[in-house]
């Protein structure tokens, strides 16, 4: 029997790192959307913890069905709360759209952020 977060259980996780300040980005609001036939359905939402991660996978098990997904990160609100003048004036929300394929068990979608730039990649 698999545990909910065992390597065999399909899951989607994320991690947000504030590269401008050299630390995890705590308190970033994260929304997960499933896109099907031109419609968007919100399937999860969370806040990042002190480690910049969500406390649980955004989706796990059978809920992580193949398809197109989009994670939207509220980085503008995060930077506005960092006491850096103007840091929240450029980026608002960062959408990351990706495809979940059958047979791939773990999707980790990290986001590296700075007040005026961001980067993402397929993590492990």
Number of C-alpha atoms within 10 A of each C-alpha: 5 9 8 14 14 11 11 14 17 21 24 20 19 20 21 26 20 20 16 12 12 9 13 20 24 19 21 23 17 22 18 23 19 20 16 11 6 5 8 14 12 13 14 14 16 18 17 21 16 13 15 21 22 22 13 15 19 20 18 18 16 10 12 22 16 14 13 16 22 19 22 17 24 19 27 18 18 19 24 16 13 12 9 10 10 12 19 20 13 13 18 16 15 19 15 17 14 14 13 16 13 10 8 12 16 20 21 15 18 20 22 17 22 18 22 12 12 15 11 13 11 11 13 9
